[in-house]
Amino acid sequence: MTIDNVTVIIESGALSAREAERYIRKIQRHSKGRTLKRVSFRLADGYLDLRYSFEGLPFERIRRISHDATGERKAV
């Protein structure tokens, strides 16, 4: 799948195109001046692993964030 000229790969788990687009927008906001080339998503054990790369940079950025399936917000 391609979103905004970014190759999107959903390796495992159920992730909608809308959710993928939200993460892509967030990555683009925080990486001004760079062109996002590819993003892969893997949902497992309550975590969402994101792997993404930019054009012209020889490495991948890897992040692991918690993914709350119920969508509840918690106050601390």
PARO-604362 format. One record per residue (C-alpha): residue number from 1; residue in three letters; x, y, z. Coordinates in nm, 4 decimals. Layout:
BEGIN
+------+------+----------+----------+----------+
: resi : resn :       c1 :       c2 :       c3 :
+------+------+----------+----------+----------+
:  NUM :  ALA :        X :        Y :        Z :
...
+------+------+----------+----------+----------+
//
This chain:
BEGIN
+------+------+----------+----------+----------+
: resi : resn :       c1 :       c2 :       c3 :
+------+------+----------+----------+----------+
:    1 :  MET :   0.0000 :   0.0000 :   0.0000 :
:    2 :  THR :   0.1150 :   0.3569 :  -0.0633 :
:    3 :  ILE :   0.0108 :   0.6609 :   0.1403 :
:    4 :  ASP :   0.1373 :   1.0072 :   0.0400 :
:    5 :  ASN :   0.4171 :   0.8578 :  -0.1758 :
:    6 :  VAL :   0.5336 :   0.6479 :   0.1225 :
:    7 :  THR :   0.5500 :   0.2698 :   0.0898 :
:    8 :  VAL :   0.3540 :   0.1158 :   0.3786 :
:    9 :  ILE :   0.4063 :  -0.2449 :   0.4869 :
:   10 :  ILE :   0.1841 :  -0.4024 :   0.7539 :
:   11 :  GLU :   0.3786 :  -0.7119 :   0.8587 :
:   12 :  SER :   0.1397 :  -0.8466 :   1.1213 :
:   13 :  GLY :  -0.1658 :  -0.7438 :   1.3171 :
:   14 :  ALA :  -0.4717 :  -0.5447 :   1.2208 :
:   15 :  LEU :  -0.3935 :  -0.1820 :   1.1448 :
:   16 :  SER :  -0.6260 :   0.0313 :   0.9355 :
:   17 :  ALA :  -0.5085 :   0.2636 :   0.6602 :
:   18 :  ARG :  -0.6381 :   0.5558 :   0.8675 :
:   19 :  GLU :  -0.4194 :   0.4581 :   1.1659 :
:   20 :  ALA :  -0.1180 :   0.4085 :   0.9385 :
:   21 :  GLU :  -0.1753 :   0.7532 :   0.7881 :
:   22 :  ARG :  -0.1885 :   0.9066 :   1.1374 :
:   23 :  TYR :   0.1512 :   0.7579 :   1.2271 :
:   24 :  ILE :   0.2986 :   0.8682 :   0.8924 :
:   25 :  ARG :   0.1803 :   1.2258 :   0.9514 :
:   26 :  LYS :   0.3374 :   1.2232 :   1.2987 :
:   27 :  ILE :   0.6709 :   1.0960 :   1.1645 :
:   28 :  GLN :   0.6677 :   1.3619 :   0.8923 :
:   29 :  ARG :   0.5928 :   1.6387 :   1.1451 :
:   30 :  HIS :   0.8918 :   1.5388 :   1.3578 :
:   31 :  SER :   1.1337 :   1.4939 :   1.0681 :
:   32 :  LYS :   1.1092 :   1.8210 :   0.8815 :
:   33 :  GLY :   1.3414 :   1.8559 :   0.5852 :
:   34 :  ARG :   1.3574 :   1.4798 :   0.5205 :
:   35 :  THR :   1.1552 :   1.2770 :   0.2731 :
:   36 :  LEU :   0.9978 :   0.9655 :   0.4236 :
:   37 :  LYS :   1.0432 :   0.6678 :   0.1925 :
:   38 :  ARG :   0.9104 :   0.3559 :   0.3706 :
:   39 :  VAL :   0.7268 :   0.2589 :   0.6905 :
:   40 :  SER :   0.6585 :  -0.0921 :   0.8192 :
:   41 :  PHE :   0.4251 :  -0.1786 :   1.1055 :
:   42 :  ARG :   0.4204 :  -0.4910 :   1.3226 :
:   43 :  LEU :   0.1595 :  -0.5296 :   1.5971 :
:   44 :  ALA :   0.2410 :  -0.7935 :   1.8600 :
:   45 :  ASP :   0.2090 :  -0.8419 :   2.2358 :
:   46 :  GLY :   0.0459 :  -0.5026 :   2.2962 :
:   47 :  TYR :   0.3212 :  -0.3105 :   2.1138 :
:   48 :  LEU :   0.3381 :  -0.1558 :   1.7712 :
:   49 :  ASP :   0.6853 :  -0.1713 :   1.6155 :
:   50 :  LEU :   0.7517 :   0.1000 :   1.3576 :
:   51 :  ARG :   1.0433 :   0.0824 :   1.1177 :
:   52 :  TYR :   1.0904 :   0.3695 :   0.8793 :
:   53 :  SER :   1.3527 :   0.5074 :   0.6466 :
:   54 :  PHE :   1.4158 :   0.8344 :   0.4677 :
:   55 :  GLU :   1.5471 :   0.9081 :   0.1205 :
:   56 :  GLY :   1.9199 :   0.9775 :   0.1194 :
:   57 :  LEU :   1.9882 :   0.8381 :   0.4699 :
:   58 :  PRO :   2.1679 :   0.5020 :   0.4906 :
:   59 :  PHE :   1.9909 :   0.3729 :   0.8044 :
:   60 :  GLU :   1.6482 :   0.2818 :   0.9387 :
:   61 :  ARG :   1.4852 :   0.4309 :   1.2434 :
:   62 :  ILE :   1.3176 :   0.1765 :   1.4728 :
:   63 :  ARG :   1.0668 :   0.2619 :   1.7444 :
:   64 :  ARG :   0.8477 :   0.0548 :   1.9738 :
:   65 :  ILE :   0.5395 :   0.2145 :   2.1206 :
:   66 :  SER :   0.2640 :   0.0690 :   2.3332 :
:   67 :  HIS :  -0.0597 :   0.0102 :   2.1483 :
:   68 :  ASP :  -0.3798 :   0.0143 :   2.3522 :
:   69 :  ALA :  -0.6361 :  -0.1918 :   2.1636 :
:   70 :  THR :  -0.9306 :  -0.0544 :   2.3620 :
:   71 :  GLY :  -0.8525 :   0.3079 :   2.2794 :
:   72 :  GLU :  -0.8873 :   0.4192 :   2.6415 :
:   73 :  ARG :  -0.6898 :   0.7151 :   2.7672 :
:   74 :  LYS :  -0.5413 :   0.6842 :   3.1135 :
:   75 :  ALA :  -0.4659 :   0.9677 :   3.3512 :
:   76 :  VAL :  -0.1529 :   0.9430 :   3.5619 :
+------+------+----------+----------+----------+
//
